[in-house]
Amino acid sequence: MSAVAIKVPGVGESITEGILARWLKPDGSAVKQGEPLFELETDKASNVVAATAAGVLKIAVAEGTTVPIGATVGAIDPDAVPAVAVAVATSSMPAANGETPLAPSVRRLVAEEHVDVSKVEGTGRDGRITKGDVLASLAGATAAPAPTPAQPVTIATPATSTAVAPDGPRPRETRQRMSGIRKRIAQRLVEAQQTAAILTTFNEADMSRIMELRAKYKDAFQKKHGVGLGFMSFFVKAAVEALRAFPAVNGRVDGDDIVHNNVYDIGVAVSTERGLMVPVVRDADKLGFAGVEKAIVDFAKKARENAIAVSDLQGGTFTITNGGVFGSLLSTPILNPPQSGILGMHSIQKRPVVVDDQIVVRPMMYLALSYDHRIVDGKEAVSFLVKIKECVENPERMLIDI
């Protein structure tokens, strides 16, 4: 039986290439059909690609390589005999020539820095070459004479490409290649600034009623629905009410056209190790508080497991971001193109406010709405944010639809 080509699958509309981040099986190892083979990192998310057949893996493309959709990156030979046996715990992989065992991170560094591994002395178990060995070799090639055996070499950080002796001068800078996701985030932020007329308006909300409701019903809510009652569900529902009242904020500019969205697909910004992602809560207007909370919990779990799919990130009509979880008191959020509005939540702080001509202390949150002034007028934007404030300060109104 002939070998089965391993191709880069399509992972979503408008995505034409990705980065082969890492192989999950070593070259020459036996794989089963459906077993994870490699991670493909695109400008939106990371995807695990599984084997379409059983056999022996033949790797043709190194980790860290940018590959177009449909490209062949290896093959699975159903008739071959596994050439190597590698311990899963160490995730080690042989180099292309089969002589020097290298871990995936080491192989990537070797490829990026064009290191001749035959000239690197391995200090790892069984003489394996470690990342520290490669970094030390690079330092020896560009810096002062290599230290003697009595002068141990230490590495400043895993990301640095310079090794220094203990108590020696620290490198003035380190350099690290941008990931595909980080590149795309950077491109989209610049695109948003250059193509939209972004303006931000501010208000503040008294969080007393929401905090009282959460304290009163959180245990019963958790028991009945299996999820906690957080702040985000209140703001998602408040956003739906405001978008209904001011539909321009739920639209977008497409060339010379204004597109009005008739759905309420709310993006909720999630911070991950790979950067900011904005999975979308579909049809938020049709969900109750429990449905919104469950959707958010599912996205958070996917983010931790690096399993957010491209389809989870597409098609949002409005975005909410919560900088308050990191301690932000006030910010001007950037639009998530091609959307025309994004709501920024912030830290809750007790502040003196005037209520009925009396100064009282209340838990307050600053709110920020950034919007595209090409489609949303200032009056609409301010009124939208006032609507959010009203819903947050009187959450019972959302429950009884008034």
C-alpha positions in Angstrom: 0.0 0.0 0.0 1.4 3.4 -0.9 2.1 6.1 1.7 -0.6 8.5 2.6 0.3 12.2 2.3 -0.2 14.4 5.3 -1.7 17.7 4.1 -2.4 21.0 5.9 -6.2 21.1 6.2 -8.4 24.1 5.7 -9.3 25.6 9.0 -11.6 28.4 8.1 -12.6 30.9 5.5 -10.0 33.6 4.6 -7.1 31.5 6.1 -4.5 30.6 3.5 -1.6 29.5 5.6 -0.4 28.6 9.0 2.7 27.7 11.1 3.5 24.1 11.8 4.1 24.8 15.5 5.2 21.4 16.6 5.0 17.7 15.8 3.2 15.6 18.4 4.8 12.4 17.3 8.5 11.7 16.4 9.7 11.0 13.0 9.7 7.3 12.3 7.2 6.4 15.0 4.0 4.4 14.6 0.8 6.3 14.6 -2.8 5.3 14.8 -5.6 6.7 12.7 -7.2 9.6 14.4 -4.1 10.2 16.7 -2.9 13.8 17.0 0.0 14.5 14.6 0.9 18.1 14.7 -0.3 21.6 15.9 -1.1 24.1 13.2 -1.0 27.7 14.4 -2.9 30.2 12.3 -3.5 33.9 12.8 -6.7 33.2 14.8 -6.2 29.9 16.7 -4.2 26.7 17.1 -5.6 23.5 15.7 -4.5 19.9 16.3 -4.3 17.9 13.1 -5.0 14.2 13.4 -3.7 11.2 11.3 -6.0 10.1 8.5 -4.4 6.6 8.4 -2.3 4.3 10.5 1.3 3.5 9.8 4.8 5.0 10.3 5.2 8.8 10.3 7.7 10.4 7.9 8.2 14.1 8.6 9.0 16.3 5.7 8.6 19.8 7.1 10.4 21.1 10.2 8.6 22.8 13.2 8.3 26.5 12.9 7.8 26.4 9.1 5.0 28.6 7.5 3.0 26.3 5.3 0.1 27.0 2.9 -3.2 25.3 3.3 -3.1 22.1 1.3 0.7 21.7 1.5 2.2 18.2 2.1 4.2 18.2 5.3 4.9 14.5 5.6 3.5 11.0 5.0 2.2 7.9 6.8 3.5 4.7 5.4 1.2 1.8 6.4 3.8 -0.9 5.4 6.9 0.5 7.1 8.3 -0.7 10.4 8.8 1.9 13.1 12.5 3.0 13.1 12.6 4.6 16.5 11.0 4.2 19.9 10.7 7.4 21.8 9.6 7.9 25.4 6.4 10.0 25.4 7.3 11.6 28.7 10.4 13.3 27.2 8.8 14.2 23.9 12.2 13.8 22.3 12.6 13.4 18.6 15.6 12.4 16.4 17.1 15.0 14.1 16.4 14.6 10.4 19.6 12.5 9.9 18.6 10.2 12.8 21.8 10.6 14.6 21.2 13.2 17.3 18.1 13.0 19.5 16.6 16.5 19.8 13.5 17.7 21.6 11.0 19.8 19.6 12.1 23.1 21.2 15.7 22.2 20.5 15.0 21.4 16.9 13.2 24.7 16.4 16.1 26.6 17.9 18.6 24.7 15.8 16.6 25.4 12.6 16.2 29.1 13.4 19.8 29.8 14.3 21.3 27.4 11.7 23.3 25.5 14.2 25.6 22.6 13.2 24.6 20.0 15.9 27.6 17.9 15.1 29.7 20.7 16.8 27.5 20.9 19.9 28.4 18.8 22.9 25.4 17.3 24.6 25.1 17.5 28.4 21.7 15.9 28.7 20.8 12.3 29.6 22.6 9.8 27.3 24.5 12.7 25.7 21.4 14.4 24.3 21.7 18.0 23.2 19.6 20.3 25.3 18.4 23.9 24.6 21.1 25.1 27.0 23.8 23.3 25.0 22.7 25.1 21.8 22.5 28.5 23.5 25.9 28.0 25.0 27.3 27.1 21.6 25.8 30.2 20.1 27.3 32.3 22.8 30.7 30.8 22.4 30.5 31.5 18.6 29.7 35.2 19.1 31.1 36.3 22.5 34.2 36.0 24.5 36.2 32.7 24.7 34.2 29.8 26.0 34.5 29.3 29.8 36.6 26.5 31.1 35.0 23.4 32.7 35.5 25.0 36.1 33.3 27.9 35.0 29.8 26.6 34.5 27.6 28.3 32.0 24.0 29.4 32.9 21.2 30.6 30.7 19.5 33.9 31.5 16.0 32.9 30.3 14.5 30.2 28.0 13.7 32.8 25.3 17.2 34.4 25.2 19.8 33.5 22.6 22.7 34.5 24.8 24.3 32.6 27.6 26.3 34.3 30.3 28.5 33.2 33.2 27.3 33.6 36.8 27.5 37.2 38.0 28.4 38.3 34.5 26.8 41.2 32.6 23.2 40.5 31.6 22.4 40.7 27.9 21.0 44.1 26.9 18.2 42.6 24.8 16.7 39.3 23.8 14.9 38.5 20.5 12.0 36.2 20.0 10.1 35.5 16.8 6.4 36.6 16.7 3.9 33.8 16.7 1.4 33.6 13.9 -1.4 34.7 16.2 0.6 37.6 17.6 1.4 38.8 14.1 -2.2 38.7 13.2 -3.3 40.5 16.3 -0.7 43.3 15.5 -2.0 43.5 12.0 -5.6 43.8 13.0 -4.9 46.4 15.7 -3.1 48.6 13.1 -5.9 47.9 10.6 -8.5 49.0 13.1 -6.7 52.3 13.8 -6.1 53.1 10.1 -9.4 52.2 8.6 -12.0 53.2 11.2 -12.8 56.6 12.8 -12.4 55.4 16.4 -13.8 57.5 19.2 -14.4 56.6 22.9 -17.0 57.7 25.3 -17.1 57.1 29.0 -19.6 56.6 31.9 -19.7 54.9 35.2 -22.1 52.4 36.8 -23.0 51.6 40.3 -22.5 47.9 40.8 -24.5 47.6 44.0 -27.6 45.9 42.7 -25.7 43.3 40.6 -23.4 42.5 43.6 -26.5 42.1 45.9 -28.2 39.8 43.4 -25.1 37.7 43.0 -24.6 37.4 46.7 -28.3 36.4 47.2 -28.7 33.9 44.4 -25.2 32.6 43.5 -25.5 29.4 45.5 -28.9 28.5 44.1 -27.8 29.5 40.6 -24.7 27.3 40.9 -26.8 24.4 42.3 -29.4 24.6 39.5 -27.2 25.4 36.5 -23.8 24.0 37.4 -22.0 27.3 36.7 -21.3 30.4 38.7 -23.2 33.7 38.2 -20.5 36.2 37.1 -20.6 39.8 36.0 -20.1 39.1 32.3 -23.6 37.6 31.8 -25.1 40.8 33.1 -23.1 42.9 30.7 -23.8 40.6 27.8 -27.5 40.8 28.4 -27.2 44.6 28.9 -25.3 44.9 25.6 -28.2 43.1 23.8 -30.7 45.5 25.2 -28.6 48.5 24.2 -28.0 47.1 20.7 -31.7 46.6 20.2 -32.2 50.2 21.2 -29.3 51.6 19.0 -28.8 49.1 16.1 -26.2 51.2 14.4 -23.7 50.0 17.0 -24.5 46.5 15.9 -23.7 47.2 12.3 -20.5 47.6 10.2 -19.2 49.5 7.2 -18.5 47.4 4.1 -17.0 49.6 1.4 -19.7 52.1 0.5 -22.4 50.0 2.3 -23.7 50.0 5.9 -24.5 46.4 7.0 -27.1 46.0 9.7 -26.8 42.8 11.6 -30.1 41.2 12.7 -28.4 38.9 15.2 -26.7 39.5 18.5 -23.5 37.5 18.4 -21.4 39.0 21.3 -17.7 38.5 21.3 -16.1 38.1 24.8 -12.4 38.8 24.9 -10.4 36.0 26.5 -6.7 36.3 27.4 -4.6 33.2 26.6 -0.9 32.4 26.6 -0.9 32.9 22.8 -2.6 36.3 23.0 -6.0 37.8 23.1 -8.8 35.8 21.5 -12.5 36.8 21.1 -14.8 33.8 21.0 -18.4 34.6 20.1 -21.5 33.9 22.2 -24.0 33.2 19.4 -27.6 34.5 19.6 -27.0 36.0 23.0 -30.5 37.5 22.9 -32.0 34.0 23.0 -29.9 32.8 25.9 -30.7 33.2 29.6 -28.1 34.2 32.2 -27.2 30.5 32.6 -26.8 30.0 28.9 -24.4 32.9 28.7 -22.4 31.8 31.7 -22.1 28.2 30.3 -20.9 29.5 26.9 -18.2 31.6 28.6 -17.1 28.7 30.8 -16.8 26.5 27.8 -14.7 29.1 26.0 -12.4 29.5 29.0 -11.9 25.8 29.1 -11.1 25.6 25.4 -8.6 28.5 25.8 -6.8 26.7 28.6 -6.6 23.5 26.5 -5.6 25.5 23.4 -8.7 24.1 21.6 -10.5 27.2 20.5 -11.5 26.7 16.9 -11.5 29.3 14.2 -15.3 29.0 13.9 -15.6 30.0 17.6 -13.9 33.4 16.7 -15.8 34.4 13.6 -18.9 36.4 13.0 -19.2 38.5 16.1 -21.3 41.7 15.8 -20.1 43.4 19.1 -17.4 42.8 21.6 -17.0 43.1 25.4 -13.6 43.2 27.0 -12.9 43.2 30.8 -9.6 44.9 31.6 -10.8 45.0 35.2 -9.7 41.4 35.8 -6.1 42.7 35.4 -6.7 45.8 37.6 -7.4 48.3 34.8 -9.3 51.4 36.1 -9.9 53.0 32.8 -9.0 52.3 29.2 -9.9 53.0 25.5 -10.5 49.6 23.9 -9.7 49.2 20.2 -12.4 48.0 17.8 -12.4 44.4 16.7 -12.8 44.8 12.9 -15.1 44.9 11.1 -17.3 45.6 14.2 -18.4 49.1 15.0 -18.5 48.9 18.8 -16.6 47.5 21.8 -17.5 47.8 25.5 -14.7 48.0 28.0 -15.4 46.9 31.6 -13.0 47.9 34.4 -12.1 47.4 38.0 -14.8 47.8 40.7 -13.7 50.4 43.3 -15.6 51.9 46.2 -15.9 55.6 45.6 -17.9 58.5 47.1 -20.9 59.4 45.0 -23.9 61.6 45.5 -27.2 59.9 46.0 -30.3 61.9 46.9 -28.1 64.8 47.8 -26.1 62.6 50.2 -22.5 61.5 49.8 -22.4 57.7 50.0 -19.8 55.0 49.3 -20.7 52.7 46.4 -18.9 50.1 44.3 -18.4 51.8 41.0 -17.1 50.7 37.6 -15.9 52.9 34.8 -17.4 51.9 31.4 -15.9 52.8 28.0 -17.5 52.4 24.6 -15.2 52.7 21.6 -17.1 53.1 18.3 -16.7 53.7 14.6 -17.8 57.3 14.1 -18.4 56.6 10.4 -21.5 54.7 11.3 -22.3 55.7 14.9 -23.0 59.3 15.8 -21.9 60.7 19.1 -25.5 61.0 20.4 -26.1 57.3 19.6 -22.9 56.2 21.3 -23.5 58.2 24.5 -27.1 57.0 24.6 -26.0 53.4 24.1 -23.6 53.7 27.0 -26.3 55.3 29.2 -28.6 52.3 28.3 -25.8 49.9 29.5 -25.5 51.9 32.7 -29.3 51.7 33.3 -29.4 48.0 32.7 -26.5 47.3 35.0 -27.8 49.5 37.8 -31.3 48.1 37.5 -30.7 44.5 36.4 -34.3 43.4 37.4 -35.5 45.4 34.3 -33.6 42.9 32.1 -35.3 40.0 33.8 -38.8 41.3 33.4 -38.2 43.0 30.0 -38.9 46.6 30.7 
